[in-house]
């Protein structure tokens, strides 16, 4: 993790952006950081952009 700036979490990865590899790498980083399964993290916005929004599903109620 690169840190939090202006309320946003900044993450760096060495994975290439091609074929969604960078997005998958960020999901794995978030999952490790939050101690949740990667399957509980969904990319909501920004698939092809630098800024992204993720949803972390709650195990208790599925949201």
DOZAMAR-110435 format. One record per residue: chain; y, z, x of N, C-alpha, C in turn. Coordinates in nm, 2 decimals, padded with zeros to 4 digits. Atoms other than C-alpha are relative to their C-alpha. Example, Ala and Ser with C-alpha at 12.3 -4.5 7.8 and 13.67 -1.06 7.14 Angstrom:
<nodes>
+-------+--------+--------+--------+--------+--------+--------+--------+--------+--------+
: kette :   n_py :   n_pz :   n_px :  ca_py :  ca_pz :  ca_px :   c_py :   c_pz :   c_px :
+-------+--------+--------+--------+--------+--------+--------+--------+--------+--------+
:     A : -00.12 :  00.00 :  00.09 : -00.45 :  00.78 :  01.23 :  00.12 :  00.00 :  00.09 :
:     A : -00.11 :  00.00 : -00.09 : -00.11 :  00.71 :  01.37 :  00.11 :  00.08 : -00.08 :
+-------+--------+--------+--------+--------+--------+--------+--------+--------+--------+
</nodes>
This chain:
<nodes>
+-------+--------+--------+--------+--------+--------+--------+--------+--------+--------+
: kette :   n_py :   n_pz :   n_px :  ca_py :  ca_pz :  ca_px :   c_py :   c_pz :   c_px :
+-------+--------+--------+--------+--------+--------+--------+--------+--------+--------+
:     A : -00.12 :  00.00 :  00.08 :  00.00 :  00.00 :  00.00 :  00.12 :  00.00 :  00.09 :
:     A : -00.12 :  00.00 : -00.08 :  00.34 : -00.08 :  00.13 :  00.11 :  00.10 : -00.05 :
:     A : -00.10 : -00.11 :  00.04 :  00.53 :  00.18 : -00.08 :  00.06 : -00.03 : -00.14 :
:     A : -00.07 :  00.02 :  00.13 :  00.75 :  00.22 : -00.39 :  00.14 : -00.02 :  00.03 :
:     A : -00.14 :  00.03 : -00.01 :  01.09 :  00.07 : -00.40 :  00.06 : -00.03 : -00.14 :
:     A : -00.06 :  00.02 :  00.13 :  01.32 :  00.08 : -00.70 : -00.09 :  00.00 : -00.12 :
:     A :  00.09 : -00.02 :  00.11 :  01.04 :  00.20 : -00.92 : -00.12 : -00.10 :  00.00 :
:     A :  00.11 :  00.10 : -00.01 :  00.81 : -00.09 : -00.82 : -00.09 :  00.03 :  00.11 :
:     A :  00.10 : -00.02 : -00.11 :  00.49 : -00.06 : -00.62 : -00.01 : -00.13 :  00.08 :
:     A :  00.01 :  00.11 : -00.08 :  00.49 : -00.29 : -00.33 : -00.13 :  00.00 :  00.08 :
:     A :  00.13 :  00.01 : -00.06 :  00.15 : -00.41 : -00.20 :  00.00 : -00.12 :  00.09 :
:     A :  00.01 :  00.11 : -00.09 :  00.07 : -00.63 :  00.10 : -00.15 : -00.03 :  00.02 :
:     A :  00.14 :  00.04 : -00.02 : -00.25 : -00.83 :  00.14 :  00.00 : -00.12 :  00.10 :
:     A :  00.01 :  00.12 : -00.09 : -00.37 : -01.08 :  00.40 : -00.08 : -00.11 : -00.07 :
:     A :  00.07 :  00.10 :  00.07 : -00.57 : -01.27 :  00.14 :  00.09 : -00.12 : -00.04 :
:     A : -00.08 :  00.12 :  00.03 : -00.46 : -01.63 :  00.08 :  00.02 : -00.01 : -00.15 :
:     A : -00.02 :  00.01 :  00.14 : -00.30 : -01.70 : -00.26 : -00.09 : -00.11 : -00.07 :
:     A :  00.08 :  00.11 :  00.05 : -00.53 : -02.00 : -00.31 : -00.12 :  00.06 : -00.08 :
:     A :  00.12 : -00.03 :  00.09 : -00.80 : -01.97 : -00.59 :  00.01 :  00.15 : -00.05 :
:     A : -00.02 : -00.14 :  00.05 : -00.66 : -01.62 : -00.70 : -00.05 :  00.10 :  00.10 :
:     A :  00.05 : -00.10 : -00.10 : -00.79 : -01.45 : -00.38 :  00.09 :  00.11 :  00.02 :
:     A : -00.10 : -00.11 : -00.02 : -00.47 : -01.26 : -00.33 :  00.01 :  00.09 : -00.12 :
:     A :  00.00 : -00.08 :  00.12 : -00.47 : -01.14 : -00.69 : -00.12 :  00.09 :  00.00 :
:     A :  00.13 : -00.08 :  00.00 : -00.83 : -01.02 : -00.66 :  00.01 :  00.11 :  00.11 :
:     A : -00.02 : -00.10 : -00.11 : -00.74 : -00.84 : -00.33 :  00.09 :  00.11 : -00.05 :
:     A : -00.09 : -00.11 :  00.05 : -00.45 : -00.66 : -00.50 : -00.07 :  00.08 : -00.11 :
:     A :  00.08 : -00.08 :  00.10 : -00.68 : -00.56 : -00.79 : -00.09 :  00.10 :  00.07 :
:     A :  00.08 : -00.09 : -00.08 : -00.92 : -00.41 : -00.53 :  00.08 :  00.11 :  00.06 :
:     A : -00.08 : -00.10 : -00.06 : -00.64 : -00.23 : -00.35 :  00.05 :  00.10 : -00.11 :
:     A : -00.04 : -00.09 :  00.11 : -00.51 : -00.09 : -00.68 : -00.11 :  00.09 : -00.05 :
:     A :  00.12 : -00.08 :  00.05 : -00.86 :  00.02 : -00.79 : -00.03 :  00.11 :  00.10 :
:     A :  00.02 : -00.10 : -00.10 : -00.91 :  00.20 : -00.46 :  00.10 :  00.11 :  00.00 :
:     A : -00.11 : -00.09 :  00.00 : -00.57 :  00.36 : -00.47 : -00.01 :  00.10 : -00.12 :
:     A :  00.00 : -00.08 :  00.12 : -00.61 :  00.48 : -00.83 : -00.13 :  00.06 : -00.03 :
:     A :  00.14 : -00.05 :  00.02 : -00.98 :  00.56 : -00.79 : -00.06 : -00.04 : -00.14 :
:     A :  00.06 :  00.06 :  00.12 : -01.09 :  00.34 : -01.08 : -00.08 : -00.12 :  00.03 :
:     A :  00.08 :  00.13 : -00.02 : -01.33 :  00.05 : -01.12 :  00.10 : -00.12 : -00.01 :
:     A : -00.08 :  00.12 :  00.01 : -01.17 : -00.29 : -01.06 : -00.01 : -00.06 : -00.13 :
:     A :  00.01 :  00.06 :  00.14 : -01.30 : -00.40 : -01.40 :  00.10 :  00.07 : -00.10 :
:     A : -00.09 : -00.07 :  00.08 : -01.05 : -00.15 : -01.55 :  00.14 : -00.05 :  00.02 :
:     A : -00.14 :  00.05 : -00.03 : -00.75 : -00.34 : -01.41 :  00.01 : -00.15 : -00.03 :
:     A : -00.02 :  00.14 :  00.05 : -00.62 : -00.66 : -01.57 :  00.14 : -00.05 :  00.04 :
:     A : -00.13 :  00.06 : -00.03 : -00.34 : -00.89 : -01.45 :  00.06 : -00.05 : -00.13 :
:     A : -00.06 :  00.04 :  00.12 : -00.10 : -00.92 : -01.74 :  00.10 : -00.12 :  00.02 :
:     A : -00.10 :  00.10 : -00.03 :  00.18 : -01.13 : -01.59 :  00.02 : -00.03 :  00.15 :
:     A : -00.03 :  00.03 : -00.14 :  00.26 : -01.31 : -01.27 : -00.11 : -00.06 :  00.08 :
:     A :  00.11 :  00.06 : -00.07 : -00.06 : -01.49 : -01.18 :  00.04 : -00.08 :  00.12 :
:     A : -00.04 :  00.08 : -00.11 :  00.12 : -01.74 : -00.97 :  00.13 :  00.04 :  00.06 :
:     A : -00.12 : -00.05 : -00.05 :  00.43 : -01.54 : -00.90 : -00.01 :  00.12 :  00.10 :
:     A :  00.00 : -00.11 : -00.10 :  00.52 : -01.28 : -00.63 :  00.00 :  00.13 : -00.08 :
:     A : -00.01 : -00.12 :  00.08 :  00.60 : -01.02 : -00.90 : -00.11 :  00.00 : -00.10 :
:     A :  00.12 :  00.00 :  00.09 :  00.30 : -00.91 : -01.11 :  00.01 :  00.13 : -00.08 :
:     A :  00.01 : -00.12 :  00.09 :  00.23 : -00.67 : -01.39 : -00.15 :  00.02 : -00.03 :
:     A :  00.14 : -00.02 :  00.02 : -00.11 : -00.51 : -01.42 : -00.01 :  00.11 : -00.11 :
:     A :  00.03 : -00.10 :  00.10 : -00.27 : -00.30 : -01.70 : -00.13 :  00.07 :  00.06 :
:     A :  00.11 : -00.09 : -00.04 : -00.50 : -00.01 : -01.60 : -00.06 :  00.06 : -00.13 :
:     A :  00.06 : -00.04 :  00.12 : -00.74 :  00.05 : -01.89 : -00.04 :  00.15 :  00.01 :
:     A :  00.04 : -00.14 :  00.01 : -00.80 :  00.41 : -01.99 : -00.15 :  00.01 : -00.04 :
:     A :  00.14 : -00.01 :  00.03 : -01.17 :  00.50 : -01.98 : -00.03 :  00.07 : -00.13 :
:     A :  00.03 : -00.08 :  00.12 : -01.14 :  00.74 : -02.28 :  00.01 : -00.09 : -00.12 :
:     A : -00.02 :  00.08 :  00.13 : -01.01 :  00.49 : -02.54 :  00.01 : -00.15 :  00.02 :
:     A :  00.00 :  00.14 : -00.02 : -01.03 :  00.15 : -02.37 :  00.13 : -00.07 :  00.01 :
:     A : -00.14 :  00.05 : -00.02 : -00.65 :  00.11 : -02.34 :  00.06 :  00.03 :  00.13 :
+-------+--------+--------+--------+--------+--------+--------+--------+--------+--------+
</nodes>
